[in-house]
Amino acid sequence: MSEKKVIAVKDWNCAMSDELGRVALMINPTDGEPILVLMTIFQAARMGRELQSPKRVSSISTKRA
């Protein structure tokens, strides 16, 4: 079961990895170490749509494909 956690984000960076064919998202929280997330382009597109319409967001899945 995936654990849900809420964090305050100071800033973030996003880049496409040609070697891995994945989107790399680095989140810098206000407390603690940076978090690196690798996802497919489809997962990144879904997350982008959800962030544009926050009322539709129920949860972000952290399950591996």
PDBQT receptor file of N, H, CA, C and O in Angstrom, charges set to zero:
ATOM      1  N   MET A   1       0.846  -1.174   0.000  1.00  0.00    +0.000 N 
ATOM      2  CA  MET A   1       0.000   0.000   0.000  1.00  0.00    +0.000 C 
ATOM      3  C   MET A   1       0.893   1.238   0.000  1.00  0.00    +0.000 C 
ATOM      4  O   MET A   1       1.876   1.299   0.738  1.00  0.00    +0.000 OA
ATOM      5  N   SER A   2       0.551   2.221  -0.825  1.00  0.00    +0.000 N 
ATOM      6  H   SER A   2      -0.248   2.172  -1.424  1.00  0.00    +0.000 HD
ATOM      7  CA  SER A   2       1.348   3.433  -0.892  1.00  0.00    +0.000 C 
ATOM      8  C   SER A   2       0.953   4.390   0.231  1.00  0.00    +0.000 C 
ATOM      9  O   SER A   2      -0.219   4.513   0.586  1.00  0.00    +0.000 OA
ATOM     10  N   GLU A   3       1.950   5.052   0.770  1.00  0.00    +0.000 N 
ATOM     11  H   GLU A   3       2.902   4.952   0.481  1.00  0.00    +0.000 HD
ATOM     12  CA  GLU A   3       1.748   5.982   1.874  1.00  0.00    +0.000 C 
ATOM     13  C   GLU A   3       1.509   7.380   1.319  1.00  0.00    +0.000 C 
ATOM     14  O   GLU A   3       2.221   7.815   0.415  1.00  0.00    +0.000 OA
ATOM     15  N   LYS A   4       0.520   8.086   1.847  1.00  0.00    +0.000 N 
ATOM     16  H   LYS A   4      -0.059   7.733   2.582  1.00  0.00    +0.000 HD
ATOM     17  CA  LYS A   4       0.244   9.455   1.424  1.00  0.00    +0.000 C 
ATOM     18  C   LYS A   4       0.948  10.402   2.378  1.00  0.00    +0.000 C 
ATOM     19  O   LYS A   4       0.912  10.222   3.596  1.00  0.00    +0.000 OA
ATOM     20  N   LYS A   5       1.592  11.418   1.804  1.00  0.00    +0.000 N 
ATOM     21  H   LYS A   5       1.621  11.564   0.815  1.00  0.00    +0.000 HD
ATOM     22  CA  LYS A   5       2.335  12.366   2.607  1.00  0.00    +0.000 C 
ATOM     23  C   LYS A   5       2.164  13.755   1.999  1.00  0.00    +0.000 C 
ATOM     24  O   LYS A   5       2.244  13.912   0.780  1.00  0.00    +0.000 OA
ATOM     25  N   VAL A   6       1.934  14.739   2.817  1.00  0.00    +0.000 N 
ATOM     26  H   VAL A   6       1.869  14.612   3.807  1.00  0.00    +0.000 HD
ATOM     27  CA  VAL A   6       1.795  16.114   2.364  1.00  0.00    +0.000 C 
ATOM     28  C   VAL A   6       3.060  16.859   2.768  1.00  0.00    +0.000 C 
ATOM     29  O   VAL A   6       3.491  16.795   3.920  1.00  0.00    +0.000 OA
ATOM     30  N   ILE A   7       3.656  17.576   1.794  1.00  0.00    +0.000 N 
ATOM     31  H   ILE A   7       3.305  17.628   0.859  1.00  0.00    +0.000 HD
ATOM     32  CA  ILE A   7       4.866  18.342   2.081  1.00  0.00    +0.000 C 
ATOM     33  C   ILE A   7       4.706  19.757   1.544  1.00  0.00    +0.000 C 
ATOM     34  O   ILE A   7       3.950  19.992   0.601  1.00  0.00    +0.000 OA
ATOM     35  N   ALA A   8       5.420  20.695   2.149  1.00  0.00    +0.000 N 
ATOM     36  H   ALA A   8       6.034  20.504   2.915  1.00  0.00    +0.000 HD
ATOM     37  CA  ALA A   8       5.478  22.063   1.636  1.00  0.00    +0.000 C 
ATOM     38  C   ALA A   8       6.656  22.133   0.668  1.00  0.00    +0.000 C 
ATOM     39  O   ALA A   8       7.766  21.721   1.006  1.00  0.00    +0.000 OA
ATOM     40  N   VAL A   9       6.414  22.651  -0.530  1.00  0.00    +0.000 N 
ATOM     41  H   VAL A   9       5.513  22.985  -0.804  1.00  0.00    +0.000 HD
ATOM     42  CA  VAL A   9       7.433  22.675  -1.578  1.00  0.00    +0.000 C 
ATOM     43  C   VAL A   9       7.993  24.082  -1.739  1.00  0.00    +0.000 C 
ATOM     44  O   VAL A   9       7.252  25.047  -1.924  1.00  0.00    +0.000 OA
ATOM     45  N   LYS A  10       9.327  24.178  -1.665  1.00  0.00    +0.000 N 
ATOM     46  H   LYS A  10       9.929  23.395  -1.514  1.00  0.00    +0.000 HD
ATOM     47  CA  LYS A  10      10.018  25.451  -1.871  1.00  0.00    +0.000 C 
ATOM     48  C   LYS A  10      10.127  25.738  -3.371  1.00  0.00    +0.000 C 
ATOM     49  O   LYS A  10       9.758  26.820  -3.827  1.00  0.00    +0.000 OA
ATOM     50  N   ASP A  11      10.633  24.769  -4.133  1.00  0.00    +0.000 N 
ATOM     51  H   ASP A  11      10.932  23.890  -3.762  1.00  0.00    +0.000 HD
ATOM     52  CA  ASP A  11      10.693  24.874  -5.583  1.00  0.00    +0.000 C 
ATOM     53  C   ASP A  11      10.864  23.488  -6.189  1.00  0.00    +0.000 C 
ATOM     54  O   ASP A  11      11.046  22.502  -5.474  1.00  0.00    +0.000 OA
ATOM     55  N   TRP A  12      10.804  23.426  -7.515  1.00  0.00    +0.000 N 
ATOM     56  H   TRP A  12      10.657  24.226  -8.095  1.00  0.00    +0.000 HD
ATOM     57  CA  TRP A  12      10.925  22.148  -8.198  1.00  0.00    +0.000 C 
ATOM     58  C   TRP A  12      11.521  22.363  -9.586  1.00  0.00    +0.000 C 
ATOM     59  O   TRP A  12      11.445  23.458 -10.142  1.00  0.00    +0.000 OA
ATOM     60  N   ASN A  13      12.116  21.299 -10.139  1.00  0.00    +0.000 N 
ATOM     61  H   ASN A  13      12.177  20.410  -9.687  1.00  0.00    +0.000 HD
ATOM     62  CA  ASN A  13      12.682  21.306 -11.486  1.00  0.00    +0.000 C 
ATOM     63  C   ASN A  13      12.206  20.063 -12.208  1.00  0.00    +0.000 C 
ATOM     64  O   ASN A  13      12.000  19.017 -11.593  1.00  0.00    +0.000 OA
ATOM     65  N   CYS A  14      12.034  20.177 -13.506  1.00  0.00    +0.000 N 
ATOM     66  H   CYS A  14      12.202  21.027 -14.006  1.00  0.00    +0.000 HD
ATOM     67  CA  CYS A  14      11.562  19.052 -14.301  1.00  0.00    +0.000 C 
ATOM     68  C   CYS A  14      12.374  18.991 -15.589  1.00  0.00    +0.000 C 
ATOM     69  O   CYS A  14      12.648  20.024 -16.201  1.00  0.00    +0.000 OA
ATOM     70  N   ALA A  15      12.763  17.777 -16.004  1.00  0.00    +0.000 N 
ATOM     71  H   ALA A  15      12.541  16.939 -15.506  1.00  0.00    +0.000 HD
ATOM     72  CA  ALA A  15      13.530  17.604 -17.238  1.00  0.00    +0.000 C 
ATOM     73  C   ALA A  15      13.211  16.254 -17.857  1.00  0.00    +0.000 C 
ATOM     74  O   ALA A  15      12.829  15.315 -17.158  1.00  0.00    +0.000 OA
ATOM     75  N   MET A  16      13.368  16.162 -19.171  1.00  0.00    +0.000 N 
ATOM     76  H   MET A  16      13.678  16.925 -19.739  1.00  0.00    +0.000 HD
ATOM     77  CA  MET A  16      13.157  14.901 -19.886  1.00  0.00    +0.000 C 
ATOM     78  C   MET A  16      14.498  14.204 -20.032  1.00  0.00    +0.000 C 
ATOM     79  O   MET A  16      15.474  14.819 -20.461  1.00  0.00    +0.000 OA
ATOM     80  N   SER A  17      14.556  12.933 -19.681  1.00  0.00    +0.000 N 
ATOM     81  H   SER A  17      13.763  12.434 -19.332  1.00  0.00    +0.000 HD
ATOM     82  CA  SER A  17      15.772  12.141 -19.823  1.00  0.00    +0.000 C 
ATOM     83  C   SER A  17      15.695  11.348 -21.123  1.00  0.00    +0.000 C 
ATOM     84  O   SER A  17      14.871  10.442 -21.251  1.00  0.00    +0.000 OA
ATOM     85  N   ASP A  18      16.549  11.686 -22.085  1.00  0.00    +0.000 N 
ATOM     86  H   ASP A  18      17.218  12.422 -21.981  1.00  0.00    +0.000 HD
ATOM     87  CA  ASP A  18      16.571  10.967 -23.359  1.00  0.00    +0.000 C 
ATOM     88  C   ASP A  18      17.066   9.538 -23.180  1.00  0.00    +0.000 C 
ATOM     89  O   ASP A  18      16.589   8.624 -23.852  1.00  0.00    +0.000 OA
ATOM     90  N   GLU A  19      18.020   9.343 -22.277  1.00  0.00    +0.000 N 
ATOM     91  H   GLU A  19      18.407  10.085 -21.730  1.00  0.00    +0.000 HD
ATOM     92  CA  GLU A  19      18.592   8.015 -22.065  1.00  0.00    +0.000 C 
ATOM     93  C   GLU A  19      17.579   7.050 -21.456  1.00  0.00    +0.000 C 
ATOM     94  O   GLU A  19      17.508   5.887 -21.854  1.00  0.00    +0.000 OA
ATOM     95  N   LEU A  20      16.802   7.527 -20.501  1.00  0.00    +0.000 N 
ATOM     96  H   LEU A  20      16.860   8.471 -20.178  1.00  0.00    +0.000 HD
ATOM     97  CA  LEU A  20      15.841   6.665 -19.812  1.00  0.00    +0.000 C 
ATOM     98  C   LEU A  20      14.453   6.709 -20.437  1.00  0.00    +0.000 C 
ATOM     99  O   LEU A  20      13.635   5.820 -20.196  1.00  0.00    +0.000 OA
ATOM    100  N   GLY A  21      14.181   7.734 -21.236  1.00  0.00    +0.000 N 
ATOM    101  H   GLY A  21      14.845   8.456 -21.432  1.00  0.00    +0.000 HD
ATOM    102  CA  GLY A  21      12.837   7.901 -21.778  1.00  0.00    +0.000 C 
ATOM    103  C   GLY A  21      11.835   8.237 -20.694  1.00  0.00    +0.000 C 
ATOM    104  O   GLY A  21      10.665   7.867 -20.788  1.00  0.00    +0.000 OA
ATOM    105  N   ARG A  22      12.283   8.928 -19.675  1.00  0.00    +0.000 N 
ATOM    106  H   ARG A  22      13.234   9.228 -19.598  1.00  0.00    +0.000 HD
ATOM    107  CA  ARG A  22      11.450   9.272 -18.527  1.00  0.00    +0.000 C 
ATOM    108  C   ARG A  22      11.543  10.769 -18.243  1.00  0.00    +0.000 C 
ATOM    109  O   ARG A  22      12.469  11.449 -18.683  1.00  0.00    +0.000 OA
ATOM    110  N   VAL A  23      10.573  11.251 -17.509  1.00  0.00    +0.000 N 
ATOM    111  H   VAL A  23       9.820  10.698 -17.152  1.00  0.00    +0.000 HD
ATOM    112  CA  VAL A  23      10.585  12.623 -17.023  1.00  0.00    +0.000 C 
ATOM    113  C   VAL A  23      11.142  12.583 -15.605  1.00  0.00    +0.000 C 
ATOM    114  O   VAL A  23      10.689  11.798 -14.772  1.00  0.00    +0.000 OA
ATOM    115  N   ALA A  24      12.124  13.433 -15.339  1.00  0.00    +0.000 N 
ATOM    116  H   ALA A  24      12.492  14.071 -16.015  1.00  0.00    +0.000 HD
ATOM    117  CA  ALA A  24      12.718  13.512 -14.005  1.00  0.00    +0.000 C 
ATOM    118  C   ALA A  24      12.199  14.775 -13.327  1.00  0.00    +0.000 C 
ATOM    119  O   ALA A  24      12.333  15.878 -13.857  1.00  0.00    +0.000 OA
ATOM    120  N   LEU A  25      11.612  14.601 -12.162  1.00  0.00    +0.000 N 
ATOM    121  H   LEU A  25      11.503  13.705 -11.731  1.00  0.00    +0.000 HD
ATOM    122  CA  LEU A  25      11.073  15.711 -11.383  1.00  0.00    +0.000 C 
ATOM    123  C   LEU A  25      11.823  15.758 -10.062  1.00  0.00    +0.000 C 
ATOM    124  O   LEU A  25      11.820  14.781  -9.313  1.00  0.00    +0.000 OA
ATOM    125  N   MET A  26      12.466  16.888  -9.767  1.00  0.00    +0.000 N 
ATOM    126  H   MET A  26      12.468  17.681 -10.376  1.00  0.00    +0.000 HD
ATOM    127  CA  MET A  26      13.146  17.051  -8.488  1.00  0.00    +0.000 C 
ATOM    128  C   MET A  26      12.387  18.087  -7.673  1.00  0.00    +0.000 C 
ATOM    129  O   MET A  26      12.222  19.231  -8.097  1.00  0.00    +0.000 OA
ATOM    130  N   ILE A  27      11.931  17.675  -6.505  1.00  0.00    +0.000 N 
ATOM    131  H   ILE A  27      12.065  16.746  -6.161  1.00  0.00    +0.000 HD
ATOM    132  CA  ILE A  27      11.154  18.533  -5.612  1.00  0.00    +0.000 C 
ATOM    133  C   ILE A  27      12.038  18.921  -4.434  1.00  0.00    +0.000 C 
ATOM    134  O   ILE A  27      12.613  18.060  -3.769  1.00  0.00    +0.000 OA
ATOM    135  N   ASN A  28      12.141  20.225  -4.182  1.00  0.00    +0.000 N 
ATOM    136  H   ASN A  28      11.673  20.924  -4.723  1.00  0.00    +0.000 HD
ATOM    137  CA  ASN A  28      12.886  20.724  -3.030  1.00  0.00    +0.000 C 
ATOM    138  C   ASN A  28      11.885  21.153  -1.963  1.00  0.00    +0.000 C 
ATOM    139  O   ASN A  28      11.305  22.235  -2.050  1.00  0.00    +0.000 OA
ATOM    140  N   PRO A  29      11.682  20.295  -0.947  1.00  0.00    +0.000 N 
ATOM    141  CA  PRO A  29      10.741  20.663   0.113  1.00  0.00    +0.000 C 
ATOM    142  C   PRO A  29      11.336  21.739   1.023  1.00  0.00    +0.000 C 
ATOM    143  O   PRO A  29      12.547  21.961   1.028  1.00  0.00    +0.000 OA
ATOM    144  N   THR A  30      10.482  22.395   1.782  1.00  0.00    +0.000 N 
ATOM    145  H   THR A  30       9.499  22.214   1.778  1.00  0.00    +0.000 HD
ATOM    146  CA  THR A  30      10.969  23.408   2.719  1.00  0.00    +0.000 C 
ATOM    147  C   THR A  30      11.778  22.768   3.842  1.00  0.00    +0.000 C 
ATOM    148  O   THR A  30      12.672  23.405   4.400  1.00  0.00    +0.000 OA
ATOM    149  N   ASP A  31      11.474  21.524   4.177  1.00  0.00    +0.000 N 
ATOM    150  H   ASP A  31      10.747  21.007   3.724  1.00  0.00    +0.000 HD
ATOM    151  CA  ASP A  31      12.222  20.781   5.197  1.00  0.00    +0.000 C 
ATOM    152  C   ASP A  31      12.761  19.499   4.580  1.00  0.00    +0.000 C 
ATOM    153  O   ASP A  31      12.045  18.817   3.847  1.00  0.00    +0.000 OA
ATOM    154  N   GLY A  32      14.007  19.165   4.866  1.00  0.00    +0.000 N 
ATOM    155  H   GLY A  32      14.588  19.719   5.461  1.00  0.00    +0.000 HD
ATOM    156  CA  GLY A  32      14.543  17.881   4.432  1.00  0.00    +0.000 C 
ATOM    157  C   GLY A  32      15.281  17.916   3.104  1.00  0.00    +0.000 C 
ATOM    158  O   GLY A  32      15.542  18.976   2.533  1.00  0.00    +0.000 OA
ATOM    159  N   GLU A  33      15.608  16.720   2.634  1.00  0.00    +0.000 N 
ATOM    160  H   GLU A  33      15.397  15.859   3.097  1.00  0.00    +0.000 HD
ATOM    161  CA  GLU A  33      16.387  16.529   1.419  1.00  0.00    +0.000 C 
ATOM    162  C   GLU A  33      15.507  16.592   0.171  1.00  0.00    +0.000 C 
ATOM    163  O   GLU A  33      14.304  16.342   0.246  1.00  0.00    +0.000 OA
ATOM    164  N   PRO A  34      16.111  16.930  -0.990  1.00  0.00    +0.000 N 
ATOM    165  CA  PRO A  34      15.361  16.918  -2.250  1.00  0.00    +0.000 C 
ATOM    166  C   PRO A  34      14.835  15.517  -2.572  1.00  0.00    +0.000 C 
ATOM    167  O   PRO A  34      15.436  14.512  -2.191  1.00  0.00    +0.000 OA
ATOM    168  N   ILE A  35      13.717  15.468  -3.269  1.00  0.00    +0.000 N 
ATOM    169  H   ILE A  35      13.228  16.284  -3.579  1.00  0.00    +0.000 HD
ATOM    170  CA  ILE A  35      13.070  14.214  -3.647  1.00  0.00    +0.000 C 
ATOM    171  C   ILE A  35      13.129  14.110  -5.164  1.00  0.00    +0.000 C 
ATOM    172  O   ILE A  35      12.734  15.043  -5.863  1.00  0.00    +0.000 OA
ATOM    173  N   LEU A  36      13.622  12.979  -5.686  1.00  0.00    +0.000 N 
ATOM    174  H   LEU A  36      13.944  12.221  -5.118  1.00  0.00    +0.000 HD
ATOM    175  CA  LEU A  36      13.697  12.755  -7.124  1.00  0.00    +0.000 C 
ATOM    176  C   LEU A  36      12.637  11.745  -7.521  1.00  0.00    +0.000 C 
ATOM    177  O   LEU A  36      12.543  10.668  -6.932  1.00  0.00    +0.000 OA
ATOM    178  N   VAL A  37      11.834  12.097  -8.527  1.00  0.00    +0.000 N 
ATOM    179  H   VAL A  37      11.910  12.972  -9.006  1.00  0.00    +0.000 HD
ATOM    180  CA  VAL A  37      10.764  11.226  -9.009  1.00  0.00    +0.000 C 
ATOM    181  C   VAL A  37      10.985  10.992 -10.501  1.00  0.00    +0.000 C 
ATOM    182  O   VAL A  37      11.119  11.946 -11.268  1.00  0.00    +0.000 OA
ATOM    183  N   LEU A  38      11.022   9.724 -10.913  1.00  0.00    +0.000 N 
ATOM    184  H   LEU A  38      10.913   8.950 -10.290  1.00  0.00    +0.000 HD
ATOM    185  CA  LEU A  38      11.085   9.381 -12.331  1.00  0.00    +0.000 C 
ATOM    186  C   LEU A  38       9.722   8.871 -12.751  1.00  0.00    +0.000 C 
ATOM    187  O   LEU A  38       9.144   8.019 -12.077  1.00  0.00    +0.000 OA
ATOM    188  N   MET A  39       9.200   9.385 -13.862  1.00  0.00    +0.000 N 
ATOM    189  H   MET A  39       9.670  10.077 -14.409  1.00  0.00    +0.000 HD
ATOM    190  CA  MET A  39       7.888   8.947 -14.333  1.00  0.00    +0.000 C 
ATOM    191  C   MET A  39       7.871   8.937 -15.856  1.00  0.00    +0.000 C 
ATOM    192  O   MET A  39       8.724   9.548 -16.500  1.00  0.00    +0.000 OA
ATOM    193  N   THR A  40       6.905   8.247 -16.419  1.00  0.00    +0.000 N 
ATOM    194  H   THR A  40       6.212   7.751 -15.896  1.00  0.00    +0.000 HD
ATOM    195  CA  THR A  40       6.757   8.241 -17.874  1.00  0.00    +0.000 C 
ATOM    196  C   THR A  40       6.168   9.573 -18.315  1.00  0.00    +0.000 C 
ATOM    197  O   THR A  40       5.633  10.328 -17.503  1.00  0.00    +0.000 OA
ATOM    198  N   ILE A  41       6.270   9.846 -19.591  1.00  0.00    +0.000 N 
ATOM    199  H   ILE A  41       6.704   9.233 -20.250  1.00  0.00    +0.000 HD
ATOM    200  CA  ILE A  41       5.705  11.084 -20.134  1.00  0.00    +0.000 C 
ATOM    201  C   ILE A  41       4.193  11.115 -19.935  1.00  0.00    +0.000 C 
ATOM    202  O   ILE A  41       3.612  12.187 -19.763  1.00  0.00    +0.000 OA
ATOM    203  N   PHE A  42       3.555   9.950 -19.958  1.00  0.00    +0.000 N 
ATOM    204  H   PHE A  42       4.027   9.080 -20.098  1.00  0.00    +0.000 HD
ATOM    205  CA  PHE A  42       2.101   9.885 -19.763  1.00  0.00    +0.000 C 
ATOM    206  C   PHE A  42       1.727  10.211 -18.315  1.00  0.00    +0.000 C 
ATOM    207  O   PHE A  42       0.736  10.898 -18.069  1.00  0.00    +0.000 OA
ATOM    208  N   GLN A  43       2.520   9.719 -17.359  1.00  0.00    +0.000 N 
ATOM    209  H   GLN A  43       3.325   9.160 -17.559  1.00  0.00    +0.000 HD
ATOM    210  CA  GLN A  43       2.277  10.043 -15.953  1.00  0.00    +0.000 C 
ATOM    211  C   GLN A  43       2.483  11.537 -15.710  1.00  0.00    +0.000 C 
ATOM    212  O   GLN A  43       1.723  12.156 -14.966  1.00  0.00    +0.000 OA
ATOM    213  N   ALA A  44       3.509  12.115 -16.337  1.00  0.00    +0.000 N 
ATOM    214  H   ALA A  44       4.127  11.611 -16.942  1.00  0.00    +0.000 HD
ATOM    215  CA  ALA A  44       3.782  13.546 -16.179  1.00  0.00    +0.000 C 
ATOM    216  C   ALA A  44       2.645  14.384 -16.765  1.00  0.00    +0.000 C 
ATOM    217  O   ALA A  44       2.246  15.392 -16.181  1.00  0.00    +0.000 OA
ATOM    218  N   ALA A  45       2.126  13.962 -17.924  1.00  0.00    +0.000 N 
ATOM    219  H   ALA A  45       2.450  13.144 -18.398  1.00  0.00    +0.000 HD
ATOM    220  CA  ALA A  45       1.011  14.688 -18.546  1.00  0.00    +0.000 C 
ATOM    221  C   ALA A  45      -0.228  14.629 -17.662  1.00  0.00    +0.000 C 
ATOM    222  O   ALA A  45      -0.933  15.626 -17.507  1.00  0.00    +0.000 OA
ATOM    223  N   ARG A  46      -0.490  13.466 -17.084  1.00  0.00    +0.000 N 
ATOM    224  H   ARG A  46       0.083  12.656 -17.209  1.00  0.00    +0.000 HD
ATOM    225  CA  ARG A  46      -1.648  13.323 -16.185  1.00  0.00    +0.000 C 
ATOM    226  C   ARG A  46      -1.485  14.224 -14.959  1.00  0.00    +0.000 C 
ATOM    227  O   ARG A  46      -2.433  14.890 -14.542  1.00  0.00    +0.000 OA
ATOM    228  N   MET A  47      -0.285  14.240 -14.389  1.00  0.00    +0.000 N 
ATOM    229  H   MET A  47       0.485  13.699 -14.728  1.00  0.00    +0.000 HD
ATOM    230  CA  MET A  47      -0.036  15.079 -13.220  1.00  0.00    +0.000 C 
ATOM    231  C   MET A  47      -0.225  16.549 -13.581  1.00  0.00    +0.000 C 
ATOM    232  O   MET A  47      -0.792  17.311 -12.798  1.00  0.00    +0.000 OA
ATOM    233  N   GLY A  48       0.247  16.953 -14.763  1.00  0.00    +0.000 N 
ATOM    234  H   GLY A  48       0.708  16.334 -15.399  1.00  0.00    +0.000 HD
ATOM    235  CA  GLY A  48       0.073  18.335 -15.209  1.00  0.00    +0.000 C 
ATOM    236  C   GLY A  48      -1.388  18.715 -15.342  1.00  0.00    +0.000 C 
ATOM    237  O   GLY A  48      -1.786  19.808 -14.938  1.00  0.00    +0.000 OA
ATOM    238  N   ARG A  49      -2.201  17.814 -15.910  1.00  0.00    +0.000 N 
ATOM    239  H   ARG A  49      -1.879  16.926 -16.237  1.00  0.00    +0.000 HD
ATOM    240  CA  ARG A  49      -3.646  18.073 -16.030  1.00  0.00    +0.000 C 
ATOM    241  C   ARG A  49      -4.282  18.197 -14.652  1.00  0.00    +0.000 C 
ATOM    242  O   ARG A  49      -5.119  19.072 -14.430  1.00  0.00    +0.000 OA
ATOM    243  N   GLU A  50      -3.892  17.326 -13.726  1.00  0.00    +0.000 N 
ATOM    244  H   GLU A  50      -3.212  16.615 -13.906  1.00  0.00    +0.000 HD
ATOM    245  CA  GLU A  50      -4.469  17.369 -12.380  1.00  0.00    +0.000 C 
ATOM    246  C   GLU A  50      -4.075  18.646 -11.650  1.00  0.00    +0.000 C 
ATOM    247  O   GLU A  50      -4.875  19.196 -10.893  1.00  0.00    +0.000 OA
ATOM    248  N   LEU A  51      -2.851  19.124 -11.867  1.00  0.00    +0.000 N 
ATOM    249  H   LEU A  51      -2.201  18.677 -12.482  1.00  0.00    +0.000 HD
ATOM    250  CA  LEU A  51      -2.416  20.352 -11.210  1.00  0.00    +0.000 C 
ATOM    251  C   LEU A  51      -3.137  21.575 -11.772  1.00  0.00    +0.000 C 
ATOM    252  O   LEU A  51      -3.305  22.570 -11.067  1.00  0.00    +0.000 OA
ATOM    253  N   GLN A  52      -3.567  21.513 -13.040  1.00  0.00    +0.000 N 
ATOM    254  H   GLN A  52      -3.431  20.705 -13.614  1.00  0.00    +0.000 HD
ATOM    255  CA  GLN A  52      -4.319  22.615 -13.631  1.00  0.00    +0.000 C 
ATOM    256  C   GLN A  52      -5.748  22.662 -13.111  1.00  0.00    +0.000 C 
ATOM    257  O   GLN A  52      -6.366  23.726 -13.090  1.00  0.00    +0.000 OA
ATOM    258  N   SER A  53      -6.278  21.519 -12.691  1.00  0.00    +0.000 N 
ATOM    259  H   SER A  53      -5.776  20.654 -12.707  1.00  0.00    +0.000 HD
ATOM    260  CA  SER A  53      -7.648  21.429 -12.173  1.00  0.00    +0.000 C 
ATOM    261  C   SER A  53      -7.634  20.730 -10.821  1.00  0.00    +0.000 C 
ATOM    262  O   SER A  53      -8.056  19.577 -10.726  1.00  0.00    +0.000 OA
ATOM    263  N   PRO A  54      -7.156  21.401  -9.768  1.00  0.00    +0.000 N 
ATOM    264  CA  PRO A  54      -6.984  20.747  -8.471  1.00  0.00    +0.000 C 
ATOM    265  C   PRO A  54      -8.241  20.114  -7.896  1.00  0.00    +0.000 C 
ATOM    266  O   PRO A  54      -8.144  19.180  -7.100  1.00  0.00    +0.000 OA
ATOM    267  N   LYS A  55      -9.414  20.596  -8.276  1.00  0.00    +0.000 N 
ATOM    268  H   LYS A  55      -9.493  21.355  -8.922  1.00  0.00    +0.000 HD
ATOM    269  CA  LYS A  55     -10.641  20.022  -7.716  1.00  0.00    +0.000 C 
ATOM    270  C   LYS A  55     -10.823  18.569  -8.139  1.00  0.00    +0.000 C 
ATOM    271  O   LYS A  55     -11.550  17.826  -7.479  1.00  0.00    +0.000 OA
ATOM    272  N   ARG A  56     -10.169  18.143  -9.241  1.00  0.00    +0.000 N 
ATOM    273  H   ARG A  56      -9.578  18.746  -9.777  1.00  0.00    +0.000 HD
ATOM    274  CA  ARG A  56     -10.298  16.770  -9.718  1.00  0.00    +0.000 C 
ATOM    275  C   ARG A  56      -9.294  15.819  -9.067  1.00  0.00    +0.000 C 
ATOM    276  O   ARG A  56      -9.425  14.603  -9.209  1.00  0.00    +0.000 OA
ATOM    277  N   VAL A  57      -8.307  16.341  -8.364  1.00  0.00    +0.000 N 
ATOM    278  H   VAL A  57      -8.200  17.328  -8.249  1.00  0.00    +0.000 HD
ATOM    279  CA  VAL A  57      -7.254  15.501  -7.795  1.00  0.00    +0.000 C 
ATOM    280  C   VAL A  57      -7.782  14.755  -6.580  1.00  0.00    +0.000 C 
ATOM    281  O   VAL A  57      -8.221  15.368  -5.607  1.00  0.00    +0.000 OA
ATOM    282  N   SER A  58      -7.736  13.430  -6.642  1.00  0.00    +0.000 N 
ATOM    283  H   SER A  58      -7.379  12.932  -7.432  1.00  0.00    +0.000 HD
ATOM    284  CA  SER A  58      -8.106  12.638  -5.469  1.00  0.00    +0.000 C 
ATOM    285  C   SER A  58      -6.840  12.159  -4.774  1.00  0.00    +0.000 C 
ATOM    286  O   SER A  58      -6.736  12.230  -3.550  1.00  0.00    +0.000 OA
ATOM    287  N   SER A  59      -5.878  11.672  -5.550  1.00  0.00    +0.000 N 
ATOM    288  H   SER A  59      -5.962  11.614  -6.545  1.00  0.00    +0.000 HD
ATOM    289  CA  SER A  59      -4.573  11.289  -5.020  1.00  0.00    +0.000 C 
ATOM    290  C   SER A  59      -3.642  11.053  -6.191  1.00  0.00    +0.000 C 
ATOM    291  O   SER A  59      -4.089  10.789  -7.307  1.00  0.00    +0.000 OA
ATOM    292  N   ILE A  60      -2.359  11.146  -5.938  1.00  0.00    +0.000 N 
ATOM    293  H   ILE A  60      -1.996  11.360  -5.031  1.00  0.00    +0.000 HD
ATOM    294  CA  ILE A  60      -1.352  10.854  -6.953  1.00  0.00    +0.000 C 
ATOM    295  C   ILE A  60      -0.768   9.499  -6.615  1.00  0.00    +0.000 C 
ATOM    296  O   ILE A  60      -0.234   9.297  -5.525  1.00  0.00    +0.000 OA
ATOM    297  N   SER A  61      -0.871   8.582  -7.544  1.00  0.00    +0.000 N 
ATOM    298  H   SER A  61      -1.305   8.746  -8.429  1.00  0.00    +0.000 HD
ATOM    299  CA  SER A  61      -0.414   7.216  -7.311  1.00  0.00    +0.000 C 
ATOM    300  C   SER A  61       1.103   7.151  -7.371  1.00  0.00    +0.000 C 
ATOM    301  O   SER A  61       1.721   7.755  -8.247  1.00  0.00    +0.000 OA
ATOM    302  N   THR A  62       1.701   6.418  -6.440  1.00  0.00    +0.000 N 
ATOM    303  H   THR A  62       1.198   5.927  -5.728  1.00  0.00    +0.000 HD
ATOM    304  CA  THR A  62       3.145   6.218  -6.442  1.00  0.00    +0.000 C 
ATOM    305  C   THR A  62       3.492   4.782  -6.795  1.00  0.00    +0.000 C 
ATOM    306  O   THR A  62       4.611   4.331  -6.553  1.00  0.00    +0.000 OA
ATOM    307  N   LYS A  63       2.522   4.058  -7.372  1.00  0.00    +0.000 N 
ATOM    308  H   LYS A  63       1.613   4.425  -7.568  1.00  0.00    +0.000 HD
ATOM    309  CA  LYS A  63       2.773   2.679  -7.766  1.00  0.00    +0.000 C 
ATOM    310  C   LYS A  63       3.684   2.648  -8.976  1.00  0.00    +0.000 C 
ATOM    311  O   LYS A  63       3.627   3.535  -9.828  1.00  0.00    +0.000 OA
ATOM    312  N   ARG A  64       4.518   1.638  -9.053  1.00  0.00    +0.000 N 
ATOM    313  H   ARG A  64       4.564   0.917  -8.361  1.00  0.00    +0.000 HD
ATOM    314  CA  ARG A  64       5.402   1.486 -10.203  1.00  0.00    +0.000 C 
ATOM    315  C   ARG A  64       4.680   0.784 -11.329  1.00  0.00    +0.000 C 
ATOM    316  O   ARG A  64       3.867  -0.113 -11.103  1.00  0.00    +0.000 OA
ATOM    317  N   ALA A  65       4.987   1.203 -12.551  1.00  0.00    +0.000 N 
ATOM    318  H   ALA A  65       5.648   1.932 -12.734  1.00  0.00    +0.000 HD
ATOM    319  CA  ALA A  65       4.351   0.607 -13.736  1.00  0.00    +0.000 C 
ATOM    320  C   ALA A  65       4.980  -0.723 -14.090  1.00  0.00    +0.000 C 
ATOM    321  O   ALA A  65       4.568  -1.362 -15.058  1.00  0.00    +0.000 OA
TER     322      ALA A  65
